[in-house]
Structures are given as structure tokens and as C-alpha cells.
Amino acid sequence: MVQDARVQKIIDQIINRAIEVTIVCEVALNPEQLKALHGLNAYCVQQLLTNPEVARDPRKLIYMTNQEMKTALVALCLAGNLINPMRKHREDLQFFSDNITVSIEEGNVKRIGFGQISPYEVQDAIYYDIVEDWKIYRDKEGQGIITLMDDKTNLVRLEGYKMGGNPLYEFARFHRKYTEKERKKEERAREEAQVAFRNEMARTIAHQVTQQQLLEGKNPMELMEMLFAPSPRKSERRNQKVDKEIEQNILLMLEDKSEE
């Protein structure tokens, strides 16, 4: 019984040591990114506690945690690469795997290196949301890409997305497809906002022009006919006194506002 307690104490020490690391990254990251990496490290430890190999020899926990964290970082960089329209074709899974290193140094320092990977690519690839997405995707109690897709799209899924293949590419392809969907949504919202703005400006200016013409003694019924007549005949058009200068000013104002 005393022996079992002593063994359990050693195992607890190994677990705590694996979790309570100081992460040093060879690429400058902001505090939020480093916090996300600490959370990722703790997640990797928790995932490996039920690993049969670790159960047989708890001393392997730290090494296997480093390997699992490297796998996660490769997936994050690969996803960032697929999203970046300026990506280099040589930067595939093997490239990231060859360049990313995770090791433990004296003082329980976990050092992460990125080799030939551009620091800007690393900084763009690591952020809180994508780290959390990886946790959902990698969770042994979940259903991988299905769980992640349902969580990110509120059960709507992604039209045209093909599941399967290498798990790291599957995760990266999902983020590519999901980013496309979100950017299309943003573009539609921007276009709708521009149309709404132009319509509101047109209504406002039309109201002001109508008031001005009424003050000039124009007949209200004639103005209504001018505004709502579907297709006036040429003879009628010649008789309408349209203020071309006001019309031109309206168009110029709308163009200036749409460019802002």
C-alpha cells in the first residue's frame, strides 16, 4: 500500500511537470498566443493520460506530449498555409513537420522552433480559436471532423466539403472551406450595406430635390408623375424640366460615398 502511494506520487509529479512548463518560442508571439499554446500543452497531456504506452511507462508522458504538440502545430501551420493566397507550394505537411521542433530544456522549459518557416506565417497561424478547434477535432471522445464541423457551423455543415484523408490535411482543408464560407458571408453583408446606404442616400436626396422643386412652384402631381412614370414617351421627356446639374451632383455624391 505504501509502495502504491509512492508510485502514484511519482506519477503525479510527472503529470504536473508535463503541464507546468514554461513555453519559449523562437518566433515572437503575443501573450494571447502564448496563453493558447500553454492551454494546448495542457490539453495534450490530458489526452495522453489514457494512452496505453503512457499507462505502461508514465515517464514517456513528457516526450509523447511534445510529439502531440508538434502534430498540433503542424496542423495549425498547414491550415494557415492553405488559407493564405500567397502560399508557397513547397510548404506542405512534410515541410512543416521537418521544420517544427518541440523539446524540453533545463528548468522545465519547453522550446518550440520553426526552422525555415516564415515568422509571419507562424504568427498568423496561431490564435485562440483555431487552437480550440484543434482540441475539438483531436478529442478522443468526439467524432473528429464531424464534431468540429457541427460545432463551427451550428449543424449546417459545409457544402462541398469532402471528409477523410490524412487527419492533418482534413483539418486544414476544413479551415480553408470554412474561411471561404465566412468571407463570402462578409462580402455579401458589405454589398448589402452599400446598397442600403445608396438607397437611403437616394431617398434623402430625392426628398430634398422634391422640396426644392416644390419651393420653385412645381406642381406636386407633375412631380409624382415624373418620379413614378414607368416609361415616359420622348415627347413627354422633352417637356419635363429635369435639373441636370442636380442629377449629376446626386450621382457624384453616391459615387464618393460608396468609395469610402
Secondary structure by P-SEA (a helix, b strand, c coil): caaaaaaaaaaaaaaaaacbbbbbbcccccaaaaaaaaaaaaaaaaaacccccccccccaaaaaaaaaaaaaaaaaaaaaaaacccccccccaaaaaacccccccccbbbbbbbccccaaaaaaaccaaaaaaaaaaacccccaaaaaaaaaacccccccccccccaaaaaaaaaaaaaaaaaaaaaaaaaaaaaaaaaaaaaaaaaaaaaaaaaacccaaaaaaaaccccccaaaaaacccaaaaaaaaaaaaaaaaac
